[in-house]
Structure formats: structure tokens, C-alpha cells
Amino acid sequence: MNTFVIPIMLDRLGWVTFILFGVFNIIAIPVIYYIYPEVAGKTLEEVNLLFTSDSLLAKENVKEYHRLISEAGGNVAVATRRLLDIVDQGM
């Protein structure tokens, strides 16, 4: 799409094309900051839990996951399986 659209935009709008794309990027910043969850410093299992929940804010899933890890003696696979079983039963 970009290959076809950008040359036409540059021909008709000139340098305004770059301003337009800049405005789209500025609009995207708060959307990404407030809607997409932060995954830095999280394990793959915790990231999976963020996207498993129906809720946008899945903090309760992560809290329950950490509780299950301590119950499982630090075994991440067992804790994840137990939590996903709980989530599946709730649906």
C-alpha cells in the first residue's frame, strides 16, 4: 500500500506528506501508551496471561499467577497450567 500511495501523496501534497505522517505518529503515542500492556521485565508466561484475560487490565491474573508459582514451589510450568485451567473453567 505504501509503495503505491506515498509517491502519489508526495506528488500532490509535497512536504505536507511528512507532516501528515508525523501527526499520525503523534496521535498513536497516547493510544499505544494507554491501551497496550507493558511487557518489559515480564516472563513469556506473564505476557501470555495479559492476553488470555478478557479484561484489558489483567493484573488479577498476574497476581494469581505469582501466588500459584509460590504454591508450586517455583515451578513456572505447573503454575501456568493451573492458572490457565482456572481461566478455562471460568469461560
Disulfide bonds with the S-S distance in Angstrom:
none
